[in-house]
C-alpha cells in the first residue's frame, strides 16, 4: 500500500468488506461509500447466494469473497463475518484485518456457535429449515432503535436473507496461531461485543471503542468510517 491514510489522493488501498451471513451487503454499502470518499478502493460482495448451497455454507461464502477480490490490502468484517476472517486472511494475505463489532474466534482448532446462541435460534418461531430474517428476531421496537431511519430500515430488511438453521451446526476450522498475524484490529460499536473486544485486547491487537449500536456501520457511516480509518492506520504500524 502506498501513502498514508490521511491522504485523500490516489491511495490505491483495496478494501474488501464482508457482511454478516445474517444480513445482506446493504448493511455495509454506506460505510463502503464513506471509505471510498476517504480514498479507498472498496468492494462489498453479495455473499447471500452461498446460503442456498450445500453444507457447509461457510465454504461457499469464502469462495464468493475470494472471487470478488483480485487484490486486497484491508479486509473489514462486520458481526458474524468475523468467524471467517482467520481463513479468509490466510487465503488473501491482507495487510490489515479489521473486525468491526464482529465475532473474534478463540484460540482453538475450530469455531462453533455457542450453546446459548444455539438455544436462542432454536427458540425462534420458524417453519422448515430456514430461520426467520434477522430483523424479525428482535421485534419492531428494537429494530427501530438500531435503525431509526425508516427508509434505511426497509432497505436493510428487504436485503436480509433467511439463513438455514443448519448453518450453525458446522464448525469452522481455524488456522494455527491465526490471532498472532500482523494487522488484526478491533472496532467495538455496541456493548454486545464486550467479550470480543476483550479477546482482541488479550491477543494484543489495536482496539478502539465507539459508544454506539451494532448497525452504526449503516446508520453512522461517517463516524464509523473515520474511526475505522484511524484504527487501520494503527494496525499497519502496530
C-alpha positions in Angstrom: 0.0 0.0 0.0 1.2 3.5 -0.8 0.9 6.7 1.1 -0.6 7.5 4.5 -4.2 7.1 5.3 -4.5 10.8 6.0 -4.0 11.4 2.3 -7.2 11.5 0.1 -5.3 11.2 -3.2 -4.6 8.1 -5.1 -4.1 5.8 -2.1 -4.5 2.6 -4.0 -5.7 0.8 -0.9 -8.0 -2.0 -1.8 -10.6 -2.8 0.9 -12.8 -6.0 0.9 -15.8 -5.6 3.2 -17.6 -8.8 4.4 -21.1 -8.6 5.6 -22.6 -10.9 8.2 -24.3 -14.0 6.9 -27.4 -13.0 8.7 -27.9 -9.8 6.7 -27.2 -8.5 3.2 -24.5 -6.2 1.8 -26.8 -3.2 2.2 -25.6 -3.0 5.8 -22.1 -2.1 4.6 -22.9 0.0 1.5 -23.0 3.4 3.2 -19.8 2.7 5.1 -18.2 1.4 2.0 -19.2 4.7 0.2 -17.7 6.7 3.0 -14.4 4.8 2.8 -14.4 5.4 -0.9 -14.8 9.1 -0.3 -11.8 8.9 2.1 -9.7 7.5 -0.8 -10.0 3.7 -0.5 -11.0 1.3 -3.3 -13.9 -0.7 -1.9 -15.6 -3.9 -2.8 -18.7 -5.1 -0.9 -19.6 -8.5 -2.4 -23.0 -10.0 -2.1 -22.5 -13.3 -0.2 -26.1 -14.3 0.3 -26.1 -16.8 -2.6 -23.8 -19.0 -0.6 -26.7 -19.8 1.8 -28.6 -21.7 -0.7 -25.8 -24.1 -1.5 -24.7 -27.4 0.1 -23.2 -27.6 3.6 -21.0 -26.3 4.9 -22.1 -22.9 3.6 -19.2 -21.1 5.1 -17.0 -22.6 2.3 -19.2 -21.0 -0.4 -19.1 -17.7 1.5 -15.3 -17.9 1.4 -15.3 -18.8 -2.3 -17.5 -15.8 -3.2 -15.4 -13.4 -1.1 -12.2 -14.6 -2.7 -13.6 -14.4 -6.2 -14.6 -10.8 -5.5 -11.1 -9.8 -4.5 -8.3 -9.5 -7.2 -6.1 -7.6 -4.8 -6.8 -7.0 -1.1 -4.9 -4.7 1.3 -7.6 -4.5 4.0 -10.4 -6.8 5.0 -13.3 -5.4 7.0 -15.6 -7.8 8.7 -18.9 -7.0 10.5 -20.7 -9.1 13.0 -20.8 -12.8 12.4 -18.4 -12.4 9.4 -15.6 -12.3 11.9 -15.8 -16.1 12.3 -14.5 -16.5 8.7 -11.7 -13.9 8.9 -8.9 -16.3 10.0 -9.5 -18.5 6.9 -10.0 -15.5 4.6 -6.9 -13.8 5.8 -4.9 -17.0 5.3 -6.1 -17.1 1.7 -5.8 -13.4 0.8 -2.9 -12.2 2.9 -4.1 -8.7 3.5 -2.0 -6.1 5.4 -4.9 -5.4 7.8 -7.9 -7.4 9.1 -10.4 -5.1 10.8 -13.1 -6.7 13.0 -16.0 -4.2 13.3 -18.4 -5.2 16.1 -17.5 -8.7 14.9 -17.1 -12.1 16.4 -13.4 -12.7 17.4 -12.8 -16.5 17.4 -10.9 -18.1 20.2 -7.6 -19.9 20.0 -8.9 -23.4 19.4 -8.8 -25.5 16.2 -12.4 -24.7 15.3 -15.1 -22.2 15.9 -18.5 -23.5 16.9 -21.6 -21.4 17.7 -22.1 -21.2 21.5 -24.7 -23.3 23.2 -26.6 -20.2 24.4 -26.8 -18.9 20.8 -28.0 -22.2 19.5 -30.7 -22.3 22.2 -31.7 -18.8 21.2 -32.0 -19.6 17.5 -33.9 -22.8 18.2 -36.4 -20.8 20.3 -37.3 -18.6 17.3 -40.5 -19.4 15.6 -39.9 -20.8 12.1 -41.2 -23.4 9.7 -38.9 -25.8 7.9 -35.2 -25.5 7.6 -34.9 -21.7 7.4 -34.6 -19.2 10.3 -36.7 -16.0 10.1 -35.0 -13.0 8.7 -32.6 -11.4 11.2 -34.6 -8.2 11.7 -37.6 -10.3 12.8 -35.6 -11.9 15.7 -35.9 -8.8 17.8 -39.2 -7.2 17.1 -40.1 -3.8 15.6 -39.1 -1.7 18.6 -35.6 -3.0 18.8 -35.1 -2.8 15.0 -36.3 0.8 15.0 -33.8 1.7 17.8 -31.0 0.1 15.8 -32.0 1.7 12.5 -34.1 4.9 13.3 -34.4 5.9 9.6 -37.5 4.1 8.3 -36.4 4.1 4.6 -33.0 2.6 5.5 -34.6 0.1 7.8 -36.9 -1.0 5.0 -33.9 -1.3 2.6 -31.9 -3.4 5.0 -34.9 -5.6 5.8 -35.5 -6.2 2.0 -31.9 -7.2 1.7 -31.9 -9.7 4.5 -31.8 -13.4 3.7 -33.2 -16.3 5.5 -30.3 -18.4 6.9 -30.6 -22.2 7.1 -30.7 -23.4 10.7 -28.1 -26.0 9.8 -25.6 -23.1 9.1 -24.8 -23.1 12.8 -24.2 -26.8 13.1 -21.0 -26.8 11.0 -17.7 -26.0 12.8 -15.4 -23.6 11.0 -11.7 -24.6 11.1 -9.2 -22.0 12.4 -5.6 -21.8 11.2 -3.0 -22.4 13.8 -1.9 -19.2 15.7 -4.1 -17.1 13.4 -4.6 -14.4 16.0 -0.8 -13.6 16.0 -0.8 -12.4 12.4 0.2 -8.7 12.0 -2.5 -6.3 11.2 -5.5 -7.5 13.1 -7.6 -4.9 14.9 -11.0 -4.5 16.5 -13.5 -1.6 16.5 -16.3 -2.0 19.0 -19.7 -0.3 18.3 -22.0 -1.9 20.9 -21.9 -3.5 24.4 -22.9 -6.9 23.0 -19.3 -7.2 21.7 -17.5 -6.6 25.1 -16.2 -10.1 25.2 -14.9 -9.9 21.6 -13.1 -6.7 22.3 -11.6 -8.2 25.5 -10.4 -11.2 23.4 -8.8 -8.8 20.9 -7.1 -7.0 23.7 -5.8 -10.3 25.1 -4.4 -11.0 21.6 -2.7 -7.6 21.9 -4.4 -6.2 18.8 -5.1 -2.4 18.5 -8.6 -1.7 19.5 -11.0 1.2 19.6 -14.4 1.8 21.0 -17.4 3.9 20.0 -20.4 4.4 22.2 -23.0 3.3 19.7 -25.0 0.4 18.3 -24.4 -2.7 16.2 -25.8 -1.3 12.9 -24.0 2.0 13.1 -22.0 0.7 10.1 -25.2 1.7 8.2 -26.6 4.4 10.5 -23.5 6.4 11.2 -21.1 5.7 8.3 -19.2 9.0 8.6 -18.3 8.5 12.3 -17.6 4.8 11.9 -15.5 5.5 8.8 -13.3 8.0 10.5 -12.8 5.7 13.5 -12.1 2.8 11.2 -9.6 4.7 9.1 -7.6 5.7 12.3 -7.7 2.1 13.5 -6.4 0.8 10.2 -3.5 3.2 10.4 -2.7 2.0 13.9 -2.9 -1.7 12.8 -0.5 -1.0 10.0 2.2 0.4 12.3 1.5 -1.9 15.3 
